[in-house]
Amino acid sequence: MALNFDSLIAELGTRSSLTVESSDELVDHVDAAAQKLGEKNPAFAYRKKLLPVRPPLPLTTTAAELLHELGVATTFLGASPLAQVARHWAQVRYCTTLTTRRDGRLALSHVMQDVVYHHKVTQSEQLGIGLALVVAKAVLRESHPGWEFRPVDAEVALKTGFIKDVGTVQSRDDTKKRPDYFLVGHRTRGRRSQFKVYVLECKGTHDTVAFTYKQLAKASLQVGALTVGGVPPPSLMVASRLTKRGITSYVLDPPGDDELWSGSHRDMDELLSATPDEPSWRARRTVPPQPPGTASPAPAGSASAQGRGGVTPGAPRVFDVPEERRGWFTQVLTRAAAAATLLFAGDNATAREYTTPRQRGDASDTILDADATWTQSTAMSLPLPGGLRLEGTRYRTPLRNGKVLEVYRGVEKRLYGYLAEGQVGKYLRTAPRVHERWHGTQIPGAALSVGRDGTALVARITDETRHRWRRAHYTA
């Protein structure tokens, strides 16, 4: 069946309902799955307690918004001269994957029928990230009014402080207990700023509901991999089941301490303007939670607690940020989020200034070289209705009959300027006001998703010879 390109753009921008489930019954199913998995893997004795959340209903979204969230979250993927193109890949590859059913539900489109198994695994993993971010942000907006949350790749953040066990996740069960993302939250109250952190684990599958329970059981172990001052932060676990009959996201909420740092605007600006140091911490083995009234477990290093190899059998590694380094962790998370925003807009040179040598991979690394060029990714400015303007990057791919799919990723011009000038605090305080003005903007003939962080994704079909967006270079 021939693809109608106009309908493709319409589908990307169509608002659909996303089914979200969270209940005590779901907790029981996941606990049962964890108990089953624990028969072969003692690590499941260490997982976090699960609680249901109150789903934000009705929850609506668009395919463009989902791909937008995926694009921002995965900007750190790839460290090659083609990284800029790779960062557009998810939006281009999956732009025909989602549709809206007649009943208004978001679902997989008909083009999914020929996708083979190994491609389904990759697809469900990628779309699972976008869906989890849409759901998690909606949950947190309802439970924390006035707060804005931004994703930070957990591996990118942990590399800054820990010298072992951070890197490519291995296949052994005792080493892959690490979450996908941290959600760093910020709120302005008067002349003070506050920060929170949530741990987020994202799952996706085309399989059965029973498989989803198993995914959430594994997630309940992964989200316990971080503590701050010995106390785990709260978490959100979202597993999405993708079918042509509709997409359902299952979400649970392991509790914890979410307060991270607070201070005056002046203190925050000073904190975020400095490059964080890189401590040489090591992950430690954890001890299992004990039921109320039972004796405390032996210390992890004691003889009674040790198994073969001198460690507690099955104990996963925990990355503990010392209590006195809360400000440092706030600094790392916020600057990494700023770097991701700039990378989303294609500004590699400025993003480099927000990252540490370990995050980049090597002190002599040149993967974010400002002089690097990509043949199909061009820096340019896009004017929007209402006097708004984006600064960002475009990817163009040819279609049939001389048509071209253009995907534009950018940041609102004023917010981009703050980040380019190193004013992260001013960016954080201004972004909500910009979003209020920007929200609801539409572009005729294009699908548009605008984020509360000032980023935007625009997709449209053009003729090969027609170019309305002009090149521009920002000067601080």
Protein Blocks (a to p, Z undefined) as FASTA:
>chain_A
ZZdfklmmmmmmpccdddddddfklmmmmmmmmmmmmmmmmklmmpccdddddddddddd
dfklmmmmmmmmmmmgojafklmmmmmmmmmmmmmmpccdfkopacddfklmmpcfklmm
mmmmmmmmmmmmmmmmmmmmmmmghiacddddfklmmmmmpcghiacddfbfklmgccfb
dcdddddehjaccdddddddddddfbdfklmmmmmmmmmmmmmmpceehiacdddddddd
ddfkbccdddddddddfbfbdcdfklmmmmmmpccddddbddddddddddehiacdddfk
bmklpcehhiaehiacdddddfklmmmmmmmmmmmmmmmmmmmnopaklmmmmpcfklno
pakbcklgfkbccfkbccdddddehhiacdddddddddeehiacdddddddfklmmmmmn
opaklmmmmmmmmmmmmgopacehiacdddfkopacddddddfklcfbdcddddZZ
